[in-house]
Amino acid sequence: MLQNFKAISLSYKKAPLDIRELIALDESSCRLFLQTLKSFIQASDILVLSTCNRTEVYYNADIDYSTEIVKLLGITKGIDHISRYLDYFTILNQHHDAIQHLFNVSMGLESQVVGDMQIANQVKVAYQWSADNETAGPFLHRLMHTIFFTNKRVVQETSFRDGAASTSYAAIELIEELTAEITDPHILVVGLGEIGADVCRNLKDTGFKNVKIANRTQAKAQALAQECGLEVLPFEDIVQGLKEADVIISSVARQTPFFTKEIVQRLNVLSFKFFIDLSVPRSVEAEVEQVPGVLVYNIDTIQNKASAALQRRINSIPKVREIITESIEQFNDWSKEMMVSPTINRLKNALEAIRQEEMARYMKKLDAEEIKRLDSITKSMMQKIIKLPVLQLKAACKRGQAETLIDVLNDLFDLEKQSADITSEK
């Protein structure tokens, strides 16, 4: 009954950025989509995860709803003929494959930057939306808490999350190091190409309050500023922005340096000013560092920092996979026991009904103290009688033989009839 977990995934591995942007869901869209799925597919658990690199739906159902889910996604996003994008999706209809994938995604094994530190929080948020929208049943609750516990083990027992393993993360880490002694540092991001935009998205999750962004295309700057909660500096005010900034991150795309020694000299630098050049070709002239008080860090410095962290993470992957395997085995044991829980409850109810019936035959002849004693004795007997069948059922689960024992118990105690009788009496 429980072995029906499935997933449908659109990620950077098969879909280019323009397709991912088209289909990505923000918070309000995710919540709406969850409600739509809840209404249109017969699933006991539904989880929707949407980040810049992936949009995924996980669900627990007997039927493959992948085509319907893509169509409903198109309706939510207002995309006509979304079925033409179906080839970009990966369909995982096998229970174990879907669970393995969710573990891998949640740990950061499937991220563009292996060990991505943001993904764990994004999965937690997705789970919270499922809980809020009542699309999380006992199965999903247990699965997600197993994943969160696994993530803690990965952090505590491996180096998989250590250091900044992407260029943008490494840039943020460098900014934090450079401004450690500066109260409320001013940061300016100039140029919003792919790396510049990534830096902005990462900056929004830090404690930096004074962050401005500038780009020749004002509309692009305004859209990113709205997404990340940052302030736009008009490009024509760039000189004033440079004077105020403690750190300037440049990812300006051009063939010759944008920031020259002559420009920086005119700023009359009174304290340290740090340039982080993420452009190729370089957008900060090498001679800029000759200006007193100015330090320049180029893409090689950043990428060397990222590469060292990335190698540590890669070296930790075997241990991470080992931890995931252990967690999945434990979760599968719980899932199998869930299969026999209804039978155990019916057996308990059947024995309790017999006990109550026999108790009723003698209670009129007994005083209060004797009734109390009889109740205690019969309860103890019932618990001892049921203990062995319950242990045998749980052991049969691990052997994959529970169904046979369930049938035997159902026939032996007529549990289906007993359950129906108890329900009708209520």
N, C-alpha and C positions, 0 to 999 in steps of 0.2 A: 504493500500500500504506500510506503514511504519512498520507494526507490524510483521516483519519477522526476527528480530535479533536472531542469534543463536550462540552457542559456542561449542567448543570441547576442553576438558581439560585433560591433563595428569599431575598428581600432586603426591606429597608424600603420599596422602591419599590412593591411590590405587597402585602406582608404587614404587618399591624399588629403592634405589640409583643407582644400576647398570643399570637399565632400564632408569632412568631419565638422567643419564650421556650419555647413548647411543643416546638419542633422542634430547638432549639439543642443542640449536642453538646459535652460537656467532653472533656478529653484522653483519658480511658479509653474513653469512648463512641466518639470518633473512631477510636481504634486498633481497637476491636472492629468498628466499621462497615467500616473498610478491609479487615479480614480476611474479613468477611461478603461484601463486594463481590468480593474476590479469588476467593472460592469459588464464587460464583453467577453472575458475568457474565464473558464472554470478552473481557477487555480487557488490552492490553499495558501500559498506564499508567493509574494511578488516583490522584487527588489529592482530599482532602476538606478543605475550608476552612470553619470555623465560628467566627463572631464574634457580638457582640451585635446586629449589623445584617444578618448574612447567614449562610446555610448553603448550601454549594455543593459539587457533585461534578463533577470534570473527568475524562474518561476517553477512551482511544483504542481505538475498536472499530468494526467494520463495521456493527454493528446498533445501532438506537436502543433503549437500555435504560432510558429515562427513567421509564416506568411501573414497571418492576421495581425501579429504584433507590428510588423513593418508597415502594414496599411494604416493601423491606428496611429503609429508614429507620424506618418505622413499627414494624417488629419490634424494631429496636435500641432505640427509645425506649419500647416498650410501648404504642403508640398504636393502638387498634382503628379500623378503617375510615379509615385515613389518606388513602385515595384522595379523600375529600371535600375535602381541602386541595389537591388537584392544581392547581386554578386559581390558587393563589397562587405557583406555580412558573413560572419562565421557562425554556423549552427552547431550547437553542442546538445544532442538529444540523449546522450548516454549519461545516466545519473553520476557515475564516478567522474566522467570527463568534466561535467559542469562544476562539480564540487572542487575538483583539482584546479580548474581554471580560476574560480573565485578565490581560492587560497593563494594561487600564484599572483593574481592581480593585486590582492590585498597586501601581500608582502613586498611588492615592488619588483617581482621577477619578470613581469610582463611590461614594465615601464620602458619608455625610450631611454631614460637614464636609470640603469639598474639600481634598485634600492631606493627609488624615489621616496623622499620623506613626506611628501604631501598626500600620497595616495591613501595611507592608513586613515587619515582624518577624513578624506573624501568618502571613503567607504563607511565610516561611522555616521557621517551626515546622511548618506543614502539610506542607511538602516533606520536612522531616526525618522526620516520621511515615511518609510514603510510602516513604522510603528504608529506614527501620527495618523496615517491614512488607513490604519487597520488592515494592512495587507501582509502583516507578519504573524504567522501562526507559531505553535510550539517548535516546529521543525526549524524555521528560519531563526527564531530567537536563539535556540541552542547552537545552530551553525555559526551565527555571527559572534556569539560570546566565545565559542571555541576559536574562531579566527582572531579575536582581540587578545585572547590569552596566548595564542601562538605568536602574535606580533610582539608581545612582551618578551617572550622567550628569545625571539630573534634579536631584539635589541640588547637583551642582557647577556646572551651566550655567544654572539658573533660580532664581527666588525662590519656587518652588512649595511648598517645605517651610518657608519662613521664618515665624517668629512663631507665636503662638497664635491659631488661627482659629475657635475655638468658645468659648462662655462658660465651660465647665469647664476647657478648656486655658488660657484667658486667666487664670482664677482661680489655677491652679497656677503659671503664670508670675509672677503678682503675688506669690504667697506666697514664691516663690524670691527675688524682688527684696527683699521686706520683711524676710526672715530671713537675708539674705546674711551679716550680721555676728553672727548668733546661733548659738552652738554647740548642736546637737541641739535645735532649737525644738520646743515642744509645740503641737500643732495639735488643735483640736476642731471637728468637723463636727456641727452641730445641725440636725435635720430631713433626712429622706432621701427627698425627692421625686425627680423625674427628674434635675434638675440636681445636687442633693446627692449622689445615688447615682453620677452620672457623675464628680463630683469625687473621690469615694472610689475609684472604679475607676482613675482617673488617678493618684491619690496612691500607689497600690500599686506603680507603676512608677518612683517617684522614690526618692531616698535618705533620705526622712524616716522616722525610727524611732519617734517618739513621737506617734502619731496615735490619737485616740479619736473614737468616733462615738456620738451620742445621738439617740434618737427616742422619741416617746411610745409607739409600738407596739414593744415590746421584741423580739418575734419577727422583725420586719423588720430591726431593727438587727443581731440575731444572725446572720441569714442573710447579710446583706451583709458583716458582719465576717468570717465564715467564707470567703466568696468572695474577699475582698481581703486577708485576713491582718491585720486591724485589731483594736483593742481596743474593747469596748463599755463605755460609761459609762452606768450606770443613770440614767434621767431624773430621779429624785429627788435625785441627787447633782450636778445641773447647776451649782449655785453653786460647789462645790468645783472642778469641772472648769474653770469660767470663771476662777477664781483662778490655776490652774496654767497655763492656756493662754497662749501668746504670740499665736496667731492663732485667731480664731473665725470659721468659715464658717457662715453661717446661711441656710437655705432653708426656714424654718418657714412653713407655709401657714396664715395667719390674717388677719383683716381689720384688726386693730390690732397695733402693734409688740409683739413678745415681749420684746425687750431694751430696757428703758427707762433713762433717765438715772438714776433712783433706784436701780435694781438695780445698775448699773455703778458708781455712786458707792460702794456698800457693799463693793465688791471691794477698796477701798484699793489702787489701782494704784500700784506702786512703780517700774515701768519701762514702756516702751512696750507697749501692747496694741492689736492690729489687729483690727477687725471688717470682714469682707467679707460684705456683704448681697446675696444672690442672689435674694431674694424679691420678688414683686410681688403685692399691696402690700408695702411695706417691712416687714421684721420687726425692724429696728434703728432706734429712734427717732432722728431727726435731731439732737436735743439731746445725744445720747450723746457726740458729739464735743467738747462743752463740758467734759467731764471731763478734767482734766490727764493727759497721757500716753496718751490714747486717740485713735486715728484710725479713721475709718469710710470704707469704699469701697463704693459702691452698684452696682447692676446696670448703670446707664448707663456708669459708668467702665469696667467690665469689658467690656461689649459694644462700646464705642467702640474699645477695645484690640483686640478680636477682629475688628471690622469692617475696621479698617485692614489687619490681616494678611490677612484674607480677600480684600480687593480686590487685594492684591499677588499672591496665589495665582491669582485669576481672570485677572489680566492675563498670567500665565505659561502659561495653558492652551494657547494655540496652539503655543508652543515645546515644551511637553511632548508634545503630539500629534505634532509633527514628529519628535521623538526616538523616540517609539514606532514611528512609521511606518518610520523607518530601521532600527530593530532588527528589526521583523517581516520586512522585506525581506531582511535578512541571514540571519535564521533560516529563511525560506522557501528561500533559496539552498542552505543546508545540508541542509534536508529533501529537496529535489530531488536533491541529490548522494547522499543516503542511498539513494534509489531505485535508483541505478546501482551502488552498492557491491557487491552480490552478483555482478553481471555482471563487474565489474572483477576481483573475486577469482577467479571461475571462469576468466576469460581468463588471468590470471596463472598459475593452477594448470595450465591446459591447456598453456601455453607451457613451464612448468617441467617438466611431464611429458615433453614432446618433448625438451627439453634433457637431462634425466636419461637418457632412453632412448638418445639419440645418444652421450652421454658414455660410457655403459656399453659401447658397441660398441668403443671404442678404449682404455679404461682399462687393459686387460690388457697392451697393447703399450707402455705409457708408464711412465716412472719417476715418483717422487713429485713432483719439481719440475715435470715436464711436465704432470702431472695438475692441479697447482695452477694453472699458467699457463692451461691449457685451461678450467678451471672459471671463472677470472677473465674470460677472453675471452668465453665463451658467456653468462655472466651480464650482461656489459656489452651484448652484442648484444641479449639479450632485453629489457633495460630500454629500449633505444632503439626496439625494435620496438613495445613496448607503450605508449610515451609518447604517440604521436599519437592512437591510439584512445581513451586515457583523457582527453586534452584535448578531443577531439571529443565524447565522452560528456558531460563536464561542461558544455561549451558548449551542447550540445543540451538539457541540463536547463534552463538559463536561458531557452532559447527555447520550452520546453514540447514538445520533439520527441524526448525521450529514448527513448520506447517503440519508435519505428521503428528507431533505431540499435541498440537492445538486441536486437531481433528479427534484424537483419542479422548481428550478431556471433554470436548463438546459432546461426544457420543456417550461417554461414561456418566456424566452428570446432567446430560440433557440441557446444556447451558443456554442454548438458543431459546428454548421454551421457558426456562427459568427466568431469563432476562425479559422476555415478553410479558410474563405474568407479573413481574415486579413493576414493569413500566405501566401496565394497565391498572394496577392497584393504586399507583400514584395519581 
